[in-house]
Amino acid sequence: MASLDPAALVAVSCVFGLLIGSFLNVVIHRLPLMMERDWQRQCAELAAVPGGAAPPAPTEAPLSLVVPRSRCPHCGHPIGALENIPLLSYLFLKGRCKSCGKPIGLRYPLVEALTGLLFGYAAWRFGFSLATAGALLFIAAMIALTFIDFDTQLLPDDITLPLLWAGLLINLTGAFATLIHAVIGAAAGYLALWLVYWIFKLTTGKEGMGYGDFKLLAAIGAWFGWQLLPLTILLASCVGAVVGLSLMVFARHGRSVPIPFGPYLASAGVIALFWGKQLNQAYLGLF
């Protein structure tokens, strides 16, 4: 396996990425719904009067990342195996539901294609190694978090916290950073945005970001060490500022309407994965 042909590794990784991208579409859609149901259940339990009647049992059908089968959001048509082949099914169906003919969101093939391309590039960049396996996991998490945050302005703990621990574990071998740098990176990543949050809140009385952003930057620090945190924050802030100004100018996005910061942190994290050390050296070289 150590002598696996690089072209074959890239091809296998691309196909694997397409399959994972299809699953990520499910995660992006269902995980926030699962979280909402869990919050509703907890609220019902807290609202129950001590000694009184138990909260009513939930009436919704079971929902998880594997149950029920994927369905058309318009007509409820169950999506069969041949209708769920990454990219190919979308092209064959011409972007429409087989049953009702309503359009299928363009995001689905875009997520699949993006995951496949990034998986293939990671395999080409790192070869057959533990770093590649880690990179694939990191990329999948970043894609899921990006689109979930765009949709709901949530960064689920179910993704950010395991990702943080995974970064520390993979760096036991020094795959991306030394363990000591990873531990410092996790702590510094969280505390950096936590400090910004409280300074902004104390000076303006408003919350500038959520705790999920702290955890995401902590996870990035755990993967790549504290040295890449300034670059990550700089990249995320620059991209976020450009996008925010563009939305206000061209889409008349109100200044009071919040813009999620997680997607820009995630994008900066992927950039750090592939080119972080080179960019950091170039940045420091300016001074």
Phi, psi and chi 1 to 4 in degrees:
 res  aa     phi    psi   chi1   chi2   chi3   chi4
   1 MET       -  -29.1  -66.6  -64.5  -68.9      -
   2 ALA   -63.4  -26.3      -      -      -      -
   3 SER   -98.4   22.1   60.2      -      -      -
   4 LEU   -56.9  132.7 -176.9   66.4      -      -
   5 ASP   -58.7  128.4  179.9   60.4      -      -
   6 PRO   -57.3  -39.9  -24.6   33.7      -      -
   7 ALA   -63.9  -38.8      -      -      -      -
   8 ALA   -66.8  -39.7      -      -      -      -
   9 LEU   -62.3  -43.4  177.0   62.6      -      -
  10 VAL   -64.3  -43.4  170.2      -      -      -
  11 ALA   -63.0  -45.7      -      -      -      -
  12 VAL   -62.7  -40.9  169.7      -      -      -
  13 SER   -65.5  -38.1  -61.5      -      -      -
  14 CYS   -63.4  -45.8  -75.8      -      -      -
  15 VAL   -64.1  -43.3  172.8      -      -      -
  16 PHE   -60.4  -39.4 -178.3   58.5      -      -
  17 GLY   -64.0  -38.1      -      -      -      -
  18 LEU   -61.6  -41.7  -67.8  175.0      -      -
  19 LEU   -67.2  -43.6  -63.6  173.4      -      -
  20 ILE   -65.0  -36.8  -65.9  -62.3      -      -
  21 GLY   -61.2  -38.7      -      -      -      -
  22 SER   -62.0  -40.9 -179.1      -      -      -
  23 PHE   -68.6  -36.1  175.6   69.2      -      -
  24 LEU   -62.6  -33.4  -69.9 -179.2      -      -
  25 ASN   -59.0  -38.1  -80.9  -42.5      -      -
  26 VAL   -67.2  -45.0  176.5      -      -      -
  27 VAL   -60.2  -45.9  174.0      -      -      -
  28 ILE   -60.6  -38.8  -68.6  164.7      -      -
  29 HIS   -80.5  -42.5  174.2   69.4      -      -
  30 ARG   -92.5  -33.1  -67.3 -169.7 -177.6 -177.4
  31 LEU   -58.7  -44.6 -174.1   55.6      -      -
  32 PRO   -61.5  -36.2  -24.9   35.6      -      -
  33 LEU   -65.8  -39.8  -63.7  177.0      -      -
  34 MET   -64.2  -40.2  -66.7  163.8   57.0      -
  35 MET   -63.6  -42.8  -66.2  168.1   59.7      -
  36 GLU   -62.5  -42.2 -176.8  178.5   -6.4      -
  37 ARG   -62.7  -40.0  -75.2 -167.0 -179.0 -174.0
  38 ASP   -65.1  -41.3 -172.1   49.4      -      -
  39 TRP   -62.6  -41.7  -65.1  -25.4      -      -
  40 GLN   -63.2  -39.7  -68.5  173.3  -14.4      -
  41 ARG   -64.6  -44.0  177.8 -172.9   59.0   79.4
  42 GLN   -63.5  -39.5  -66.3  177.6   23.9      -
  43 CYS   -64.4  -39.9  -71.0      -      -      -
  44 ALA   -64.2  -38.6      -      -      -      -
  45 GLU   -68.0  -39.9  -68.3  175.1   -6.7      -
  46 LEU   -69.7  -30.4  -68.6  172.2      -      -
  47 ALA   -80.0  -13.8      -      -      -      -
  48 ALA   -65.3  133.7      -      -      -      -
  49 VAL   -73.2  129.7  178.5      -      -      -
  50 PRO   -55.5  128.2  -24.0   33.9      -      -
  51 GLY    82.2   -5.4      -      -      -      -
  52 GLY   -93.9 -159.9      -      -      -      -
  53 ALA   -71.3  146.3      -      -      -      -
  54 ALA   -69.6  153.4      -      -      -      -
  55 PRO   -62.1  147.5   21.3  -32.5      -      -
  56 PRO   -61.2  144.9   23.0  -33.1      -      -
  57 ALA   -67.7  143.8      -      -      -      -
  58 PRO   -62.9  140.9   20.2  -30.6      -      -
  59 THR   -99.4   -9.7   57.9      -      -      -
  60 GLU   -71.3  155.1  -58.5   96.8  -24.6      -
  61 ALA   -67.4  151.5      -      -      -      -
  62 PRO   -55.3  141.9  -23.2   33.4      -      -
  63 LEU  -137.1  125.2  179.2   66.4      -      -
  64 SER  -148.0 -174.3   70.8      -      -      -
  65 LEU   -74.5  -10.8  -63.0 -179.4      -      -
  66 VAL  -121.1  -16.6  -65.7      -      -      -
  67 VAL  -130.1  134.1  176.5      -      -      -
  68 PRO   -82.3 -176.8   32.8  -36.7      -      -
  69 ARG   -64.0  152.8  -75.2  174.0   53.9 -174.0
  70 SER   -61.5  141.4  -62.6      -      -      -
  71 ARG  -134.9  159.6  -64.0  175.2  178.8  -87.9
  72 CYS   -67.5  128.4  171.1      -      -      -
  73 PRO   -68.2  -15.1   24.6  -33.3      -      -
  74 HIS   -90.4  -48.9  -57.0  -70.7      -      -
  75 CYS  -115.8   -7.8   66.6      -      -      -
  76 GLY    80.0   11.8      -      -      -      -
  77 HIS   -65.3  122.7  164.7   68.2      -      -
  78 PRO   -63.4  133.8  -18.4   31.4      -      -
  79 ILE   -86.9  116.8  -61.2  175.8      -      -
  80 GLY   -76.3  172.7      -      -      -      -
  81 ALA   -61.4  -40.7      -      -      -      -
  82 LEU   -71.8  -18.6  -66.3  179.0      -      -
  83 GLU   -91.6    0.5  -58.6  170.4   67.5      -
  84 ASN  -121.3   20.5 -154.2   26.3      -      -
  85 ILE   -78.2  123.1  -57.6  172.8      -      -
  86 PRO   -52.4  133.1  -26.5   34.7      -      -
  87 LEU    64.4  -51.0  -70.0 -175.8      -      -
  88 LEU   -63.1  -42.8  -64.2  179.8      -      -
  89 SER   -63.9  -40.0  -67.7      -      -      -
  90 TYR   -61.5  -43.9 -175.1   86.5      -      -
  91 LEU   -67.6  -41.9  -63.8  174.0      -      -
  92 PHE   -65.3  -39.9  179.5   75.9      -      -
  93 LEU   -83.8    0.1  -65.3  170.6      -      -
  94 LYS    57.0   35.5  -62.0 -179.5  179.7  178.8
  95 GLY    70.6   24.4      -      -      -      -
  96 ARG  -133.9  153.3  -65.4 -172.5  175.3  -86.4
  97 CYS   -65.7  136.3  172.0      -      -      -
  98 LYS   -63.5  -31.0  180.0 -178.9  178.3 -178.7
  99 SER   -87.4  -54.1  176.6      -      -      -
 100 CYS  -103.5  -12.3   66.8      -      -      -
 101 GLY    79.1    2.9      -      -      -      -
 102 LYS   -72.0  150.4  -66.0  -70.4 -178.1   64.1
 103 PRO   -66.8  142.1   21.4  -31.8      -      -
 104 ILE   -90.7  135.0  -58.6  170.5      -      -
 105 GLY   -55.1  136.5      -      -      -      -
 106 LEU   -66.3  -19.7 -173.8   60.5      -      -
 107 ARG   -59.8  -37.1  172.5 -174.5  -68.4 -175.7
 108 TYR   -57.3  -54.4  -63.9  102.0      -      -
 109 PRO   -68.6  -28.2   23.5  -34.6      -      -
 110 LEU   -66.4  -42.5  -74.0  179.0      -      -
 111 VAL   -63.7  -42.3  168.4      -      -      -
 112 GLU   -62.9  -45.9  -66.9  167.1   -6.9      -
 113 ALA   -66.3  -42.5      -      -      -      -
 114 LEU   -61.6  -44.0  177.4   63.4      -      -
 115 THR   -64.2  -43.9  -50.8      -      -      -
 116 GLY   -61.0  -44.0      -      -      -      -
 117 LEU   -65.6  -44.8  -71.5  172.2      -      -
 118 LEU   -68.6  -36.6  -71.3  177.1      -      -
 119 PHE   -62.4  -44.6  -87.4   35.3      -      -
 120 GLY   -63.2  -41.1      -      -      -      -
 121 TYR   -66.6  -39.0 -176.7   74.1      -      -
 122 ALA   -62.3  -41.1      -      -      -      -
 123 ALA   -64.3  -39.9      -      -      -      -
 124 TRP   -68.4  -37.4  175.1   80.6      -      -
 125 ARG   -73.9  -42.8 -177.3   66.2 -178.1  -90.9
 126 PHE  -105.6  -11.4  -60.7  111.4      -      -
 127 GLY    70.7 -165.4      -      -      -      -
 128 PHE   -82.1   95.1 -172.4   76.6      -      -
 129 SER  -157.5  169.4   63.7      -      -      -
 130 LEU   -63.4  -33.1  178.2   62.2      -      -
 131 ALA   -60.7  -37.0      -      -      -      -
 132 THR   -65.8  -45.2  -65.3      -      -      -
 133 ALA   -59.4  -43.0      -      -      -      -
 134 GLY   -65.1  -41.1      -      -      -      -
 135 ALA   -61.7  -40.1      -      -      -      -
 136 LEU   -63.6  -42.6  -57.9 -171.0      -      -
 137 LEU   -62.7  -45.4  173.5   63.1      -      -
 138 PHE   -62.3  -44.8 -176.4   82.0      -      -
 139 ILE   -62.4  -45.4  -70.6  167.5      -      -
 140 ALA   -59.1  -42.8      -      -      -      -
 141 ALA   -65.2  -41.8      -      -      -      -
 142 MET   -64.0  -40.1  -67.3  -60.5  103.8      -
 143 ILE   -65.4  -46.0  -68.5  174.1      -      -
 144 ALA   -61.1  -46.2      -      -      -      -
 145 LEU   -64.7  -37.8  -70.4  169.4      -      -
 146 THR   -58.7  -51.5  -68.0      -      -      -
 147 PHE   -76.8  -31.9  -72.3   97.1      -      -
 148 ILE   -64.3  -42.1  -70.5  174.5      -      -
 149 ASP   -68.1  -38.3 -157.9   17.4      -      -
 150 PHE   -58.8  -41.9  -91.4  134.4      -      -
 151 ASP   -77.3  -41.1  -71.5  -16.2      -      -
 152 THR  -125.8   -8.2   64.6      -      -      -
 153 GLN    57.2   39.1  -64.5 -172.7   12.7      -
 154 LEU  -124.9  143.7  -64.1  172.0      -      -
 155 LEU  -123.2   95.8  -68.4  169.4      -      -
 156 PRO   -61.9  136.3  -21.5   32.7      -      -
 157 ASP   -60.2  -27.8  -72.5   -8.4      -      -
 158 ASP   -62.3  -16.9  -71.3  -17.3      -      -
 159 ILE  -109.2  -47.6  -61.1  177.9      -      -
 160 THR   -67.3  -41.1   55.0      -      -      -
 161 LEU   -71.4  -46.9  -64.4 -176.8      -      -
 162 PRO   -59.6  -34.0  -25.1   34.9      -      -
 163 LEU   -64.7  -39.1 -174.3   67.7      -      -
 164 LEU   -61.3  -49.4 -170.8  156.9      -      -
 165 TRP   -65.1  -36.4  -69.5  110.4      -      -
 166 ALA   -62.9  -37.5      -      -      -      -
 167 GLY   -63.1  -41.8      -      -      -      -
 168 LEU   -65.3  -41.4  -64.6  177.7      -      -
 169 LEU   -66.3  -43.3  -72.2  173.8      -      -
 170 ILE   -68.4  -25.5 -160.9  169.3      -      -
 171 ASN   -86.2    3.7  -78.1  -37.7      -      -
 172 LEU   -60.2  -28.4  -72.7  173.0      -      -
 173 THR   -97.1    0.3   63.6      -      -      -
 174 GLY    70.9   31.0      -      -      -      -
 175 ALA   -60.9  -41.4      -      -      -      -
 176 PHE  -124.9  -23.5  -62.6  102.3      -      -
 177 ALA  -159.8  162.6      -      -      -      -
 178 THR   -70.3  156.8   64.3      -      -      -
 179 LEU   -61.5  -41.0 -178.1   58.7      -      -
 180 ILE   -64.4  -39.1 -175.1   64.5      -      -
 181 HIS   -68.3  -34.0  -70.6  166.5      -      -
 182 ALA   -67.8  -42.9      -      -      -      -
 183 VAL   -64.2  -45.3  171.6      -      -      -
 184 ILE   -63.1  -39.3  -64.4  173.3      -      -
 185 GLY   -61.9  -41.1      -      -      -      -
 186 ALA   -63.0  -46.7      -      -      -      -
 187 ALA   -67.3  -45.2      -      -      -      -
 188 ALA   -67.0  -37.3      -      -      -      -
 189 GLY   -61.8  -44.3      -      -      -      -
 190 TYR   -67.0  -48.4 -171.9   93.5      -      -
 191 LEU   -68.5  -30.2  -67.6  174.3      -      -
 192 ALA   -62.0  -50.5      -      -      -      -
 193 LEU   -75.7  -30.6  -67.9 -171.8      -      -
 194 TRP   -60.2  -41.2  176.9   86.0      -      -
 195 LEU   -66.6  -44.1 -175.3   61.4      -      -
 196 VAL   -60.3  -42.1  171.3      -      -      -
 197 TYR   -56.7  -47.8  167.9   89.3      -      -
 198 TRP   -74.8  -34.7  -81.4  106.9      -      -
 199 ILE   -62.4  -44.6  -68.6  174.8      -      -
 200 PHE   -65.9  -41.1 -175.7   82.0      -      -
 201 LYS   -68.2  -41.0 -174.1  172.7 -177.2  177.8
 202 LEU   -70.4  -29.2  -68.3  173.4      -      -
 203 THR   -89.0  -27.3   54.5      -      -      -
 204 THR  -116.1  -18.0   66.8      -      -      -
 205 GLY    78.4    7.4      -      -      -      -
 206 LYS  -119.4  159.0  -59.7  177.3 -178.5  179.0
 207 GLU   -94.0  119.5  -65.1 -174.9   -1.7      -
 208 GLY   -85.9  -20.7      -      -      -      -
 209 MET  -159.3  170.3   63.2 -178.7   66.4      -
 210 GLY  -101.3  167.2      -      -      -      -
 211 TYR   -66.9  -22.8  -83.1   62.2      -      -
 212 GLY   -61.6  -33.3      -      -      -      -
 213 ASP   -65.0  -38.2  -63.2  -43.6      -      -
 214 PHE   -59.7  -46.8  -48.0  166.5      -      -
 215 LYS   -67.5  -36.2  -61.5  167.9 -169.3  174.1
 216 LEU   -66.1  -44.7  176.1   53.7      -      -
 217 LEU   -66.5  -34.2 -172.4   59.9      -      -
 218 ALA   -61.8  -40.6      -      -      -      -
 219 ALA   -64.3  -42.1      -      -      -      -
 220 ILE   -63.0  -40.3  -66.8  172.5      -      -
 221 GLY   -64.0  -36.1      -      -      -      -
 222 ALA   -67.4  -30.0      -      -      -      -
 223 TRP   -80.9  -40.1  -82.7   78.4      -      -
 224 PHE  -120.1    1.8  -52.8  119.4      -      -
 225 GLY    86.8  163.1      -      -      -      -
 226 TRP   -67.6  -23.6   63.5  -92.0      -      -
 227 GLN   -62.8  -29.1  -64.4   93.2  -27.6      -
 228 LEU   -92.9   -1.1  -67.4 -172.7      -      -
 229 LEU   -64.3  -46.0  -73.0  177.3      -      -
 230 PRO   -58.3  -42.2  -25.1   35.3      -      -
 231 LEU   -63.8  -41.6  174.5   67.8      -      -
 232 THR   -62.3  -45.7  -59.4      -      -      -
 233 ILE   -65.1  -40.9  -64.3  173.5      -      -
 234 LEU   -62.7  -47.4  177.3   63.2      -      -
 235 LEU   -62.2  -45.9  -71.2  172.1      -      -
 236 ALA   -63.1  -41.2      -      -      -      -
 237 SER   -67.6  -41.6  -60.1      -      -      -
 238 CYS   -64.8  -47.6  -70.6      -      -      -
 239 VAL   -64.4  -43.4  174.6      -      -      -
 240 GLY   -61.8  -40.3      -      -      -      -
 241 ALA   -65.2  -43.4      -      -      -      -
 242 VAL   -62.6  -46.5  170.9      -      -      -
 243 VAL   -64.8  -43.6  172.4      -      -      -
 244 GLY   -61.4  -44.9      -      -      -      -
 245 LEU   -65.1  -38.3  -70.8  173.3      -      -
 246 SER   -63.9  -41.3  -60.6      -      -      -
 247 LEU   -64.6  -39.8  -72.3  174.1      -      -
 248 MET   -68.9  -35.5  -74.2 -170.4  -73.1      -
 249 VAL   -81.1  -47.6  172.1      -      -      -
 250 PHE   -95.7  -31.2  -61.0  107.1      -      -
 251 ALA  -107.5    5.1      -      -      -      -
 252 ARG    52.6   43.3  -63.3 -175.6  177.9 -179.8
 253 HIS   -75.2  119.6 -166.3   89.5      -      -
 254 GLY   -61.4  145.8      -      -      -      -
 255 ARG   -64.9  -25.2  -66.1 -179.3   61.0 -177.2
 256 SER   -84.3   -8.7   60.5      -      -      -
 257 VAL   -82.4  122.4  178.4      -      -      -
 258 PRO   -66.9  146.3   23.6  -33.0      -      -
 259 ILE  -117.0  125.0  -62.3  175.3      -      -
 260 PRO   -64.0  137.1   22.8  -33.0      -      -
 261 PHE   -94.0  -20.5 -169.4   48.1      -      -
 262 GLY   -55.9  -44.4      -      -      -      -
 263 PRO   -58.4  -33.9  -27.1   35.7      -      -
 264 TYR   -77.8  -34.6  -49.2  116.6      -      -
 265 LEU   -63.1  -43.3  -79.9  176.6      -      -
 266 ALA   -64.1  -42.8      -      -      -      -
 267 SER   -62.1  -42.2  -59.6      -      -      -
 268 ALA   -64.8  -34.8      -      -      -      -
 269 GLY   -63.9  -40.1      -      -      -      -
 270 VAL   -67.1  -39.3  173.3      -      -      -
 271 ILE   -62.6  -41.2  -66.8  172.8      -      -
 272 ALA   -64.1  -35.6      -      -      -      -
 273 LEU   -58.2  -45.8  167.7   67.1      -      -
 274 PHE   -91.4  -39.6  -68.6  127.3      -      -
 275 TRP  -130.6   13.4  -54.6  -71.7      -      -
 276 GLY   -57.6  -48.6      -      -      -      -
 277 LYS   -65.7  -40.7  -67.5 -178.7  179.1  179.4
 278 GLN   -65.3  -43.9  -64.0   91.7  -38.9      -
 279 LEU   -65.6  -37.8  -70.7  173.9      -      -
 280 ASN   -64.2  -42.3 -145.7   30.9      -      -
 281 GLN   -64.4  -41.0  -69.5  174.0   -3.1      -
 282 ALA   -65.9  -40.1      -      -      -      -
 283 TYR   -64.5  -47.1  173.5   76.1      -      -
 284 LEU   -66.9  -29.5  -66.7  175.9      -      -
 285 GLY   -65.3  -23.3      -      -      -      -
 286 LEU   -66.7  -22.4  -64.9  176.1      -      -
 287 PHE  -106.5      -  -57.2   95.3      -      -
